[in-house]
Amino acid sequence: MSFDKCLALIFSLMILGQAYLVRRYVGTWLFPACIFGLFWFGYTFFPLAVLFWVPVQPYATAFIFLCTLAFSMGAVPFDWKTAFKRNERKCETASLVYGNPFLKAVFCVSVFASLLFLVLNLFDQGFTLHDLLFNLFASAASYANLVYSQNLDINLFARLSIVCTYLGAILGGFLFPCMQTKNGRRLIVVLSFLPPILMAVTQSAKWHLFLCIVFFYSGLLVYRASAGKLRLSEKGSIKSLSIYMAILIPIVAVSFLGRGLYSVEDGSELVHKLITYYLSYSCGHIYAFSDWFAFIIGKHSELIYPNHSGAHGFYTFAVLFKLMGSHKELPLGVYDQYYSYGDLLTSNIYTIFRGLITDFGFIGSVLFMLTTGFLFHWTFHAMLRGSRPVFTVVVFVFMMSYFYSSFVISILGANTIYYVTFFLLWIVLHINNRIAQKAVRQLALAEVTVISMPRLQS
């Protein structure tokens, strides 16, 4: 077992190694292939190292390495030196494009609309203000039970609250570096994450919170790229990250308590269950995928899995299949099988790669990653070259959410809410582009006027 685990860790380090080689070639970590590699290094190395004694199929990690390598190969056809030079021309106008009053107004409207729709949804589901204020854990547990029993009335308020929450987080990422004061930046952070935090606490829904973190970071990276700061972090980021982690961990713990743990009276048992929940959510995906991978290649597995081969893209593009009239439904959580290891891990999260292999086979999955790598690098190349990009910025934000959600499922087939969010973001950025054009022209005219002014002779 230790040999298999060490071999899996080596393949995980190879994921980081290929990302580092790309970084050496292009000169920055702020690059699709590098970011995807860093995501999957974290998604594999941390679970494998922390739970070293849990058995794993190393060839599952090898397949993930092969997919990340194929994704990185999609960057090869493009001239990145020219694109980075073109991108430097936008440095002076970044704050005008992403920090103007229009985006601030839309940001405020999105945040307050998400809070309003969140409250209206809870009221519509039968919860009262008294329940939320004085019986929070029981209310969150009742909401979670409605979700998992599929008895939740998914009304318009619920959908709008999620869309506005996502949009607010993205716009908050744009605005954060444009604020001149620390208090201004803190206010942006608070407003950006207030709706998803309330969702996590009142609905025991952590997914929205973590996805909003990715959305916020995506907006921040868009600004940095536009300002010519092609790096993933700034000085002092470790300190800030430590503070945010110290805030995030108890929020997640409160969300876990809303899953019924609030009724556990024994302190040691409660701590053990919280550790189990944390490990299952952060590490379960790689071990579940490993067990499924072992089964399909004929090795020993803990579970016997159904044969869903020949899905022809359904698991990857479920939303598009439904739009075309398909009546096939995915179970809640995508898969019905729950991998477990003692009382330490329980997970039905099998990563995007189970769906890809089921849809396209092994070779087809690698070719799919090569194709998506080419498309994402193509749009990133266009974003760098464009003076005021709109559509490619939306694709970049989508790409980041695609990277993050890949430890669960392909976001292409997850939910129509993501498509609605990105469409609204495109509309907002398109209007903002028109407004920013005038501001940029006024700045250019002012610079020309200053240059052409006659100087006084001494």
C-alpha positions in Angstrom: 0.0 0.0 0.0 2.8 2.4 0.9 4.4 1.8 -2.5 1.1 2.6 -4.3 0.7 5.8 -2.2 4.2 6.9 -2.9 3.7 6.3 -6.6 0.5 8.3 -6.5 2.3 11.2 -4.7 5.0 11.1 -7.4 2.3 11.5 -10.1 0.8 14.3 -8.1 4.2 16.1 -8.0 4.5 15.5 -11.8 1.3 17.5 -12.2 3.0 20.4 -10.3 6.2 19.8 -12.4 4.5 20.2 -15.8 2.7 23.4 -14.5 6.1 24.7 -13.4 7.6 24.0 -16.8 4.8 26.0 -18.5 5.5 28.8 -16.0 9.2 28.8 -16.9 8.2 29.0 -20.6 5.6 31.8 -20.4 7.1 33.6 -17.4 4.1 33.7 -15.2 1.8 31.5 -13.0 -1.2 33.6 -14.2 -1.8 31.3 -17.1 -4.5 28.7 -17.7 -2.2 25.6 -17.9 -0.4 26.7 -14.7 -3.6 27.5 -12.8 -5.2 24.2 -13.8 -2.1 22.3 -12.8 -2.0 24.1 -9.4 -5.6 23.2 -8.8 -5.1 19.5 -9.5 -1.8 19.4 -7.6 -3.7 20.6 -4.6 -6.7 18.3 -5.3 -4.3 15.3 -5.3 -1.3 15.9 -3.1 -3.1 17.2 0.0 -5.6 14.3 0.3 -2.9 11.7 -0.6 -0.4 13.1 1.9 -2.8 13.8 4.8 -4.5 10.4 4.6 -1.3 8.5 3.8 -2.6 5.2 5.2 -5.8 5.2 3.1 -5.3 2.9 0.0 -5.3 4.4 -3.4 -4.9 3.3 -7.0 -1.9 5.2 -8.3 -2.8 4.9 -12.0 -5.9 7.0 -11.3 -3.5 9.9 -10.3 -1.4 9.0 -13.4 -4.5 9.5 -15.6 -5.2 12.9 -14.0 -1.5 13.9 -14.7 -2.0 12.8 -18.3 -5.1 15.0 -18.6 -3.4 18.0 -17.1 -0.5 17.5 -19.5 -2.9 17.3 -22.4 -4.6 20.5 -21.2 -1.2 22.3 -21.1 -0.4 21.2 -24.6 -3.3 23.3 -25.8 -1.2 26.4 -25.2 1.5 25.4 -27.7 0.1 27.0 -30.9 0.0 30.6 -29.6 2.5 33.5 -29.7 2.5 34.4 -26.0 5.4 37.0 -26.1 3.4 39.2 -28.5 0.2 38.8 -26.4 1.9 39.8 -23.2 3.4 42.9 -24.9 0.0 43.9 -26.2 -1.4 43.4 -22.7 1.0 46.0 -21.3 -0.7 48.8 -23.2 -3.8 48.5 -20.9 -2.0 49.1 -17.6 -3.0 52.8 -17.3 -6.7 52.2 -18.1 -7.4 49.2 -15.9 -8.8 51.2 -13.0 -11.1 53.2 -15.4 -12.5 50.0 -16.8 -13.0 47.9 -13.7 -13.3 50.6 -11.0 -15.8 53.0 -12.5 -19.1 54.1 -10.8 -21.3 51.9 -13.1 -19.7 48.7 -11.9 -19.9 49.9 -8.3 -23.6 50.6 -8.7 -24.3 47.1 -10.3 -22.2 45.5 -7.6 -24.3 47.1 -4.8 -27.6 46.3 -6.6 -26.5 42.6 -7.0 -25.5 42.3 -3.4 -28.7 43.8 -2.0 -30.8 42.0 -4.5 -29.2 38.6 -3.5 -30.0 39.4 0.2 -33.6 40.3 -0.6 -34.2 37.2 -2.7 -32.5 35.0 -0.1 -34.9 36.2 2.6 -37.9 35.9 0.2 -36.9 32.3 -0.7 -36.6 31.3 3.0 -40.0 32.8 3.7 -41.5 31.1 0.7 -40.1 27.7 2.0 -42.0 28.2 5.2 -39.3 29.6 7.5 -40.0 32.6 9.7 -37.7 35.4 11.0 -38.1 33.9 14.4 -36.7 30.5 13.1 -33.7 32.1 11.6 -32.8 34.3 14.6 -33.5 31.9 17.5 -33.4 28.4 16.0 -30.8 28.8 13.3 -29.3 25.3 13.3 -32.6 23.5 13.3 -33.8 25.7 10.4 -30.6 25.0 8.4 -31.0 21.3 9.1 -34.7 21.5 7.9 -33.6 23.3 4.7 -30.9 20.7 4.0 -33.4 17.9 4.6 -35.7 19.5 2.0 -32.9 19.6 -0.5 -31.7 16.0 0.0 -35.2 14.6 0.0 -35.8 16.6 -3.2 -38.9 18.2 -1.6 -37.5 21.7 -1.9 -39.6 24.2 -3.9 -36.9 25.6 -6.2 -38.7 28.9 -6.8 -37.7 32.0 -8.7 -36.4 33.7 -5.5 -33.9 30.8 -5.0 -32.6 31.0 -8.5 -32.3 34.8 -8.5 -30.6 34.9 -5.1 -27.9 32.5 -6.4 -27.4 34.4 -9.7 -27.1 37.8 -7.9 -24.8 36.2 -5.3 -22.4 34.9 -8.0 -22.5 38.2 -10.0 -21.8 40.2 -6.9 -18.7 38.1 -6.0 -17.3 38.5 -9.6 -17.8 42.2 -9.6 -16.4 42.5 -6.1 -13.2 40.9 -7.4 -13.0 43.6 -10.2 -13.6 46.4 -7.7 -11.4 45.2 -4.8 -8.0 46.3 -6.2 -9.5 49.6 -7.5 -10.4 50.8 -4.0 -7.9 53.4 -2.7 -8.3 52.7 1.1 -8.1 49.6 3.3 -11.6 50.3 4.6 -12.9 50.5 1.1 -11.3 47.1 0.2 -12.7 45.6 3.4 -16.2 46.8 2.6 -16.0 45.2 -0.8 -14.9 41.9 0.8 -17.7 42.0 3.3 -20.4 42.8 0.8 -19.1 40.2 -1.7 -19.2 37.4 0.8 -22.2 38.3 3.0 -24.8 36.6 0.8 -22.9 33.3 0.3 -22.0 33.2 4.0 -25.7 33.6 4.9 -26.5 30.8 2.4 -24.0 28.6 4.1 -25.3 29.3 7.6 -29.1 29.4 6.9 -29.2 26.6 4.2 -26.2 24.5 5.1 -25.0 25.1 1.6 -21.2 25.5 1.4 -20.8 25.1 -2.4 -22.0 28.6 -3.1 -19.5 30.1 -0.6 -16.5 28.3 -2.0 -17.5 29.0 -5.6 -17.9 32.7 -4.7 -14.4 32.7 -3.4 -13.3 31.4 -6.8 -15.5 34.0 -8.6 -14.0 36.8 -6.5 -10.5 35.7 -7.1 -11.3 35.4 -10.9 -12.3 39.0 -11.0 -9.2 40.0 -9.1 -7.0 38.1 -11.6 -8.8 39.8 -14.5 -7.9 43.2 -13.1 -4.3 42.2 -12.4 -3.9 40.9 -15.9 -5.3 44.1 -17.3 -3.0 46.1 -15.1 0.0 44.2 -16.3 0.5 42.5 -12.9 0.7 38.9 -14.1 1.0 37.1 -10.8 -1.4 35.1 -8.7 -0.6 36.8 -5.4 0.7 40.1 -4.0 3.1 40.8 -1.1 1.3 40.2 2.2 -1.1 37.7 0.7 0.0 35.0 3.1 -1.0 37.1 6.1 -4.4 38.0 4.5 -5.0 34.4 3.5 -4.3 33.3 7.1 -6.9 35.7 8.4 -9.5 34.7 5.8 -8.9 31.0 6.6 -9.4 31.7 10.3 -12.7 33.2 9.4 -13.7 30.6 6.9 -13.1 27.5 9.0 -15.7 28.4 11.7 -18.2 29.4 9.1 -17.9 26.0 7.5 -18.1 24.4 10.9 -21.4 26.3 11.6 -22.6 25.0 8.2 -21.8 21.5 9.2 -23.6 21.9 12.4 -26.7 22.7 10.3 -26.5 19.2 8.9 -27.7 17.8 12.2 -24.5 17.9 14.2 -26.0 20.6 16.5 -27.9 17.8 18.3 -24.7 15.9 19.2 -24.1 16.5 23.0 -20.9 14.7 23.5 -18.0 17.1 22.8 -15.5 14.4 21.6 -18.0 12.8 19.3 -18.9 16.2 17.9 -15.2 16.9 17.2 -14.7 13.5 15.6 -17.8 14.1 13.3 -16.5 17.5 12.3 -13.1 16.1 11.4 -14.9 13.4 9.4 -16.9 16.0 7.5 -13.9 18.1 6.8 -11.9 15.1 5.5 -14.7 13.8 3.4 -15.3 17.1 1.7 -11.6 18.0 1.2 -10.2 14.5 0.5 -13.0 12.1 -0.5 -13.0 12.9 -4.2 -9.5 11.4 -5.0 -10.2 8.2 -3.1 -13.7 7.7 -4.6 -12.3 8.3 -8.1 -9.4 6.0 -7.4 -11.8 3.2 -6.3 -14.0 3.6 -9.4 -10.9 3.8 -11.6 -9.6 0.5 -10.1 -12.9 -1.1 -10.8 -13.0 -0.2 -14.5 -9.4 -1.4 -15.1 -10.1 -4.7 -13.4 -8.3 -4.1 -10.2 -9.6 -4.6 -6.6 -12.2 -2.0 -5.6 -14.3 -1.5 -2.5 -17.6 -1.0 -4.5 -19.1 -2.7 -7.6 -20.1 0.1 -10.0 -22.8 0.1 -12.6 -21.8 0.2 -16.3 -22.7 3.6 -17.8 -20.4 3.5 -20.8 -21.7 5.0 -24.0 -23.2 8.1 -22.3 -22.1 10.1 -25.4 -21.3 13.2 -23.4 -24.3 13.3 -21.1 -22.3 13.6 -17.8 -20.2 16.4 -19.3 -22.9 18.3 -21.1 -26.0 17.4 -19.1 -27.5 20.9 -19.4 -27.2 21.0 -23.1 -28.8 17.5 -23.4 -31.8 18.8 -21.4 -32.1 21.8 -23.6 -32.3 19.5 -26.6 -35.1 17.6 -25.0 -33.4 14.7 -23.2 -35.5 13.3 -20.3 -32.5 11.6 -18.6 -31.9 12.8 -15.1 -28.8 12.8 -13.0 -29.3 11.8 -9.3 -28.7 14.3 -6.6 -24.9 14.5 -6.3 -24.5 13.1 -9.8 -23.7 9.5 -8.6 -25.6 7.2 -6.2 -22.5 5.2 -5.1 -20.9 6.3 -1.8 -17.3 5.3 -1.3 -16.3 5.0 2.3 -13.2 4.1 4.3 -14.2 3.1 7.8 -15.9 6.0 9.6 -13.3 8.5 8.3 -14.3 9.1 4.7 -17.7 9.0 3.0 -18.1 10.6 -0.5 -20.0 10.3 -3.7 -17.8 12.9 -5.4 -15.9 11.2 -8.2 -14.3 14.2 -10.0 -14.9 15.4 -13.6 -12.8 12.5 -14.8 -15.3 9.8 -14.1 -17.8 11.6 -16.2 -15.3 12.1 -19.0 -14.2 8.5 -19.1 -17.8 7.4 -19.0 -18.7 9.8 -21.9 -15.7 9.5 -24.1 -13.4 6.7 -22.9 -9.8 7.0 -21.9 -8.4 8.3 -25.2 -11.5 10.5 -25.8 -11.0 12.1 -22.3 -7.4 13.0 -23.1 -8.5 14.5 -26.4 -11.3 16.4 -24.7 -8.8 17.9 -22.3 -6.5 18.8 -25.2 -9.4 20.5 -27.0 -10.6 22.5 -23.9 -7.0 23.4 -23.2 -6.7 24.8 -26.8 -10.0 26.7 -26.4 -9.3 28.2 -23.0 -5.7 29.3 -24.1 -7.1 30.8 -27.3 -9.6 32.9 -25.3 -6.9 33.9 -22.8 -4.6 34.9 -25.6 -7.4 37.0 -27.1 -8.1 38.6 -23.6 -4.5 39.6 -23.4 -4.4 41.1 -26.9 -7.8 42.9 -26.6 -7.8 46.6 -25.5 -11.1 46.3 -23.6 -12.1 42.6 -23.7 -15.6 41.5 -22.7 -16.5 38.0 -23.9 -13.0 36.7 -23.2 -13.2 38.0 -19.7 -16.4 36.1 -19.2 -14.8 33.0 -20.5 -11.8 33.5 -18.1 -14.2 33.7 -15.1 -16.0 30.6 -16.4 -12.7 28.8 -16.9 -11.7 29.5 -13.2 -15.1 28.0 -12.0 -14.5 25.1 -14.4 -11.1 24.4 -12.8 -12.5 24.6 -9.3 -15.6 22.5 -9.9 -13.6 19.8 -11.7 -13.0 18.0 -8.4 -16.8 17.4 -8.4 -18.2 17.5 -12.0 -18.0 19.3 -15.3 -19.6 22.7 -14.7 -20.7 22.5 -18.4 -23.3 20.1 -17.3 -24.0 21.2 -13.8 -26.8 23.8 -13.8 -28.4 26.4 -16.1 -27.8 29.0 -13.3 -24.2 29.2 -14.3 -25.0 30.0 -17.9 -27.5 32.7 -16.8 -24.8 34.2 -14.5 -22.2 34.4 -17.3 -24.8 35.8 -19.7 -25.7 38.6 -17.2 -21.9 39.2 -16.6 -21.5 39.6 -20.4 -24.3 42.2 -20.6 -22.9 44.1 -17.6 -19.3 44.1 -19.1 -20.6 45.1 -22.5 -22.4 48.1 -21.1 -19.4 48.9 -18.9 -17.2 48.8 -22.0 -19.2 51.5 -23.7 -19.0 53.7 -20.6 -15.3 53.0 -20.1 -14.6 54.0 -23.7 -15.6 57.5 -23.0 -13.5 57.7 -19.8 -10.5 56.3 -21.7 -10.9 58.8 -24.5 -11.1 61.7 -22.0 -7.9 60.4 -20.3 -6.1 60.3 -23.6 -7.4 63.8 -24.6 -6.2 65.2 -21.2 -2.8 63.6 -21.7 -2.5 65.1 -25.2 -3.6 68.5 -23.9 -0.9 68.4 -21.2 1.8 67.4 -23.7 0.9 70.1 -26.2 0.8 72.9 -23.6 3.6 75.4 -24.2 6.2 75.5 -21.5 7.3 78.8 -19.8 10.8 79.8 -20.6 12.9 80.6 -17.5 
